[in-house]
Amino acid sequence: MLIDEYKALSSRNDFFIDSEQIKIIDSFQELYDRITGVKKVGNSILSNIGLNLFSNKNSNINKGIYLYGGVGRGKTFIMDMFYKELPLSKKKRIHFHRFMNDIHGKLNSKKNIQNPIDLIAKEISQEVSVLCFDEFIVNDIADAMILGELLKGLFANNVIIVFTSNTKPTNLYKEGLQREKFLYAINLIEENTKVVCLESDKDYRLLKFGNVNTYHYPCNEQTDISMQQYFSSISPDWFNWFTRKPVFEGATIPVNNRDIDVRFLSSNTVWFKFETICGDGRSQNDYIEISKIYENVFISNIPKLEEKYTDEARRFVYMIDEFYDRNVKVIISADSSIDKLCNIKKINKDFERTKSRLNEMQSSDYMKKEHKQ
């Protein structure tokens, strides 16, 4: 039972039992039972026969869940618990933005094929029976135009989809161009999922952040230990909670078809060394991509930026601009304070904006802001 796994975590001092989350778990348990073929206890043989004969069971068998609610309420946690417990090999859990990047790549490779979206949906259905999307949101007109046909194909091929989102279906792509063409996708979501709202009034992100400083200097062993502890506290990868494995270290992430080395990685948080994220080969497009996927970004070992670091400093300016625009939470270790971080005449004027933003990004008001994709 999912509720048993949930309650077992209550022994942890960084876990909070929430009555609203428990209500949502009931919906996921019903989906779990339906997928695995578990019968409801207590129904008589006659009543089960009656349900099979007179309820439109087939219209419900592949119905997924659309879970929405405020930021930091535990939506991803619940979905990941369901995903981890589900005894299927044909399942996939993916951040929605990354999924759509994959779809655009597949479309580019099938330009000369008739009805490529139908083919892509069929290919996905052959590999996946249950598809879990984290942070479902539609801001891009290209995605909006694709989604109707894509979802139609996935549902037609009996793929069960679970969504987490900060907004209810009727508000998706609300101010978008040609939104009327997206309404079909909204109807498909409402017809093929159970729409449930997580109404908790607690933002657990803020409980994790607390009053901890997010800019650390100078760089030393104790600073690094503090940042590692902070990483673990604000980014408890739910998979790691359930598998009891540590956050993955020494991984790479794909960004714009290139792998970037990371120091630590979890589902919503990534840690880069300064020389990696602001070194040769990085571009503003990389920072846009990272800011869409990760809510929290750690950057360690920033040197005092002098003339020999001019190129790296420019990239740092571009990066902070992108992260600021999307409300990414940035945690930094550097060799000097914000005010003394840069001394490069060519970019000192631009860096004044960066210093101002770094200071603001430590404020409680900024921490409360919703991550934008």
C-alpha positions in Angstrom: 0.0 0.0 0.0 1.3 3.4 -0.9 0.0 4.9 2.4 2.2 2.4 4.3 5.3 3.6 2.4 4.3 7.2 3.1 3.8 6.7 6.8 7.1 4.8 7.1 8.9 8.0 6.2 7.5 9.8 9.2 10.5 8.6 11.3 12.7 11.0 9.4 13.1 14.5 10.9 13.0 16.1 7.5 9.6 14.6 6.5 6.2 16.1 7.3 3.0 14.1 7.3 0.3 16.1 5.5 -3.4 15.2 5.6 -4.0 16.7 2.1 -1.2 14.6 0.7 -2.8 11.5 2.2 -6.1 12.3 0.4 -4.2 12.4 -2.9 -2.4 9.1 -2.2 -5.9 7.4 -2.2 -6.3 8.4 -5.9 -2.8 7.1 -6.7 -3.6 3.8 -4.9 -6.8 3.4 -7.0 -4.7 3.9 -10.1 -2.0 1.5 -8.8 -4.7 -1.2 -8.1 -6.2 -0.7 -11.5 -2.9 -1.1 -13.3 -1.8 -4.1 -11.3 -5.3 -5.8 -11.4 -5.9 -5.6 -7.6 -9.6 -6.2 -6.8 -11.4 -4.1 -4.2 -11.9 -5.9 -1.0 -15.4 -6.2 0.3 -17.3 -6.3 -3.0 -19.5 -9.4 -3.5 -19.3 -11.5 -6.6 -22.7 -10.2 -7.7 -21.7 -6.6 -7.2 -18.5 -7.1 -9.1 -20.4 -8.7 -12.0 -22.8 -5.8 -11.9 -20.0 -3.2 -12.0 -18.5 -5.0 -15.0 -21.8 -5.3 -16.9 -23.3 -1.9 -16.3 -20.4 0.5 -15.7 -18.5 1.7 -18.7 -15.3 0.1 -17.3 -13.4 0.2 -20.6 -13.6 4.0 -20.6 -11.9 4.2 -17.2 -9.3 1.4 -17.5 -6.5 3.6 -19.0 -7.4 6.8 -17.2 -4.4 8.4 -15.6 -4.1 11.3 -13.1 -3.5 15.0 -13.5 -2.3 16.3 -10.1 -2.0 20.1 -9.7 -1.4 22.5 -6.8 0.8 25.2 -5.4 4.6 25.2 -5.5 6.4 22.9 -3.0 3.2 21.0 -1.9 4.6 17.5 -2.6 3.2 16.7 -6.0 6.4 15.3 -7.4 7.0 13.4 -4.2 3.7 11.6 -4.4 4.1 10.8 -8.1 7.6 9.5 -7.5 6.4 7.3 -4.7 3.8 5.8 -7.0 6.3 5.4 -9.8 8.8 3.6 -7.6 6.3 1.2 -6.2 4.7 0.4 -9.5 5.9 -3.2 -10.5 6.1 -2.5 -14.2 9.2 -2.5 -16.5 7.3 -0.5 -19.2 7.2 2.8 -17.3 8.9 6.1 -17.7 9.3 9.2 -15.5 10.6 12.4 -17.1 10.6 16.1 -16.7 8.1 17.4 -19.3 10.4 20.0 -20.9 13.0 17.3 -21.5 10.3 15.1 -23.0 9.3 17.7 -25.4 12.9 18.3 -26.4 13.0 14.6 -27.3 9.8 14.9 -29.3 11.2 17.8 -31.4 14.3 15.8 -32.0 12.2 12.8 -33.2 10.2 15.1 -35.5 13.3 16.5 -37.1 14.4 12.9 -37.9 11.0 12.1 -39.5 10.5 15.1 -41.7 9.8 13.0 -44.8 7.3 10.7 -43.1 3.6 11.2 -43.3 1.8 11.7 -39.9 5.1 11.6 -37.9 3.4 12.4 -34.6 1.2 9.3 -34.9 4.3 7.2 -35.5 6.1 8.7 -32.6 3.1 8.1 -30.3 3.0 4.5 -31.4 6.7 4.0 -30.8 6.4 5.5 -27.3 3.5 3.2 -26.5 5.5 0.1 -27.5 8.1 1.0 -24.9 6.0 2.6 -22.2 2.6 1.7 -20.6 2.7 4.3 -17.9 4.2 7.7 -18.5 4.8 10.2 -15.7 5.4 13.8 -16.5 6.9 16.1 -13.9 6.2 19.9 -14.1 3.7 19.8 -17.0 3.4 23.3 -18.4 2.9 24.7 -21.9 4.6 28.1 -22.7 5.8 27.4 -26.2 3.6 27.7 -29.3 5.5 24.9 -31.0 4.7 22.5 -28.1 1.1 23.7 -27.9 0.6 22.9 -31.6 2.1 19.4 -31.2 0.5 18.3 -28.0 -3.1 17.8 -29.2 -2.1 15.1 -31.8 0.6 13.7 -29.6 -1.7 13.1 -26.6 -4.4 11.8 -28.9 -1.9 9.2 -30.2 -0.7 8.2 -26.7 -4.2 7.8 -25.3 -5.3 5.9 -28.4 -2.4 3.5 -27.8 -3.6 3.0 -24.2 -0.7 4.8 -22.5 -1.6 5.8 -19.0 -0.3 9.3 -18.2 0.3 10.9 -14.9 0.9 14.7 -14.8 2.1 17.0 -12.1 1.5 20.7 -12.7 1.2 24.0 -10.9 -2.0 24.8 -12.8 -5.3 23.1 -13.5 -5.9 22.0 -17.1 -8.3 24.8 -18.0 -5.5 27.3 -17.3 -2.8 25.7 -19.4 -1.3 28.0 -22.1 -3.8 30.6 -20.9 -2.3 33.6 -22.6 -0.7 31.7 -25.5 -0.8 32.5 -29.2 -3.6 30.6 -31.1 -4.7 29.1 -27.8 -8.0 27.9 -29.4 -5.9 25.2 -31.2 -4.7 24.0 -27.8 -8.2 23.5 -26.3 -8.3 20.1 -28.0 -5.3 19.0 -25.9 -7.0 20.3 -22.7 -10.1 18.3 -23.5 -8.1 15.1 -24.0 -6.4 15.6 -20.7 -9.7 16.0 -18.9 -11.2 13.0 -20.6 -8.3 10.7 -20.0 -7.2 11.6 -16.5 -8.7 12.1 -13.1 -8.0 15.7 -12.3 -7.1 16.2 -8.6 -5.9 19.2 -6.6 -3.3 19.0 -3.8 -4.8 21.7 -1.5 -2.1 21.8 1.1 -1.3 25.3 2.4 2.4 24.5 3.2 5.3 25.2 0.9 7.8 22.6 1.9 10.6 24.3 -0.1 10.6 27.2 2.3 10.8 24.9 5.3 13.9 23.4 3.7 15.5 26.7 2.7 14.9 28.4 6.1 17.3 31.3 6.7 20.3 29.6 5.3 22.8 31.8 3.5 23.0 30.9 -0.2 26.2 32.8 -1.0 29.3 31.3 0.7 32.8 32.7 0.9 35.7 32.2 1.0 36.0 28.7 -0.6 37.4 26.2 1.9 36.7 22.7 3.2 34.1 23.9 5.7 32.2 25.9 3.0 32.1 22.8 0.8 30.8 20.6 3.6 28.1 23.2 4.4 27.0 23.3 0.7 26.8 19.5 0.6 24.6 19.4 3.6 22.5 22.2 2.1 22.2 20.3 -1.2 20.9 17.2 0.7 18.4 19.3 2.7 16.7 21.2 -0.2 16.9 18.5 -2.8 16.0 15.2 -1.3 15.6 13.2 -4.5 12.5 11.2 -3.8 13.9 8.2 -5.7 16.8 8.3 -3.2 14.4 8.5 -0.3 12.7 5.3 -1.4 15.8 3.4 -2.6 17.9 4.6 0.3 20.7 5.5 -2.1 22.7 8.8 -2.0 22.3 11.6 -4.4 24.2 10.7 -7.5 27.7 12.1 -7.7 29.9 12.6 -10.7 27.2 12.4 -13.3 26.6 14.2 -16.6 23.5 15.9 -17.9 22.5 16.4 -21.6 22.1 20.0 -22.5 21.5 20.9 -26.2 22.8 17.5 -27.3 26.0 17.8 -25.4 26.9 16.3 -22.0 28.0 18.6 -19.2 29.8 17.2 -16.1 28.0 17.8 -12.8 29.3 17.3 -9.3 26.0 16.3 -7.7 22.5 15.7 -9.2 19.0 15.1 -8.1 15.6 15.4 -9.8 15.3 19.2 -9.2 18.8 20.3 -8.3 22.2 20.3 -10.0 25.7 21.3 -8.9 28.3 22.6 -11.3 31.9 23.6 -10.8 32.4 27.2 -12.0 35.0 26.2 -14.6 32.6 23.7 -16.1 29.4 25.8 -16.3 31.2 29.1 -17.3 34.1 27.6 -19.2 34.7 27.2 -22.9 31.9 25.7 -24.9 29.1 27.1 -22.8 26.5 29.5 -24.2 23.4 31.4 -23.2 21.3 28.6 -24.8 22.8 26.2 -22.3 21.7 28.5 -19.4 18.2 28.8 -20.8 17.9 25.0 -21.0 19.2 24.4 -17.5 17.0 27.1 -16.0 13.9 25.5 -17.5 14.6 22.1 -15.9 16.3 22.7 -12.5 14.8 24.7 -9.7 18.0 24.9 -7.7 21.6 25.3 -9.1 24.7 25.1 -7.1 27.9 26.7 -8.4 31.2 26.1 -6.5 34.7 27.5 -6.5 34.1 30.8 -8.3 37.5 32.6 -8.3 37.9 36.3 -7.9 37.1 37.4 -11.5 40.0 39.4 -12.9 41.2 40.1 -16.5 42.2 36.5 -17.3 38.7 35.4 -16.5 36.9 37.9 -18.8 35.2 35.3 -21.0 34.1 33.3 -18.0 32.8 36.4 -16.3 30.7 37.3 -19.3 29.2 33.9 -19.3 28.5 34.2 -15.6 26.6 37.4 -16.2 24.5 35.8 -18.9 23.9 32.8 -16.7 22.7 34.8 -13.7 20.4 36.8 -16.0 18.7 33.7 -17.2 18.5 32.1 -13.7 17.0 35.4 -12.3 14.4 35.6 -15.1 13.2 32.1 -14.3 13.4 32.4 -10.5 16.0 29.7 -10.2 17.5 29.4 -6.7 21.3 29.8 -6.9 23.7 28.6 -4.2 27.3 29.8 -4.6 30.7 29.3 -3.1 33.3 32.0 -4.1 36.7 33.3 -3.2 35.3 36.7 -2.3 32.2 38.6 -1.4 29.6 39.6 -4.0 30.8 43.3 -4.0 34.4 42.2 -4.6 33.8 39.3 -6.9 34.6 41.0 -10.2 37.3 43.5 -11.1 37.3 43.6 -14.9 37.0 47.0 -16.5 35.4 45.8 -19.7 32.4 44.3 -17.9 32.2 46.1 -14.6 29.2 48.0 -15.7 27.2 44.8 -16.6 28.5 43.1 -13.5 26.8 45.8 -11.3 23.5 44.3 -12.5 24.8 40.8 -11.6 25.8 41.9 -8.1 22.4 43.4 -7.5 20.7 40.3 -8.7 22.9 38.0 -6.6 22.0 40.0 -3.5 18.3 39.9 -4.3 18.4 36.2 -5.0 19.3 35.6 -1.3 16.1 37.4 -0.1 13.1 35.5 1.4 10.9 37.2 -1.2 12.9 35.7 -4.0 13.0 32.3 -2.4 9.2 32.3 -2.4 8.9 32.9 -6.1 7.6 30.1 -8.3 10.1 28.5 -10.7 9.3 29.4 -14.3 9.9 26.9 -17.1 
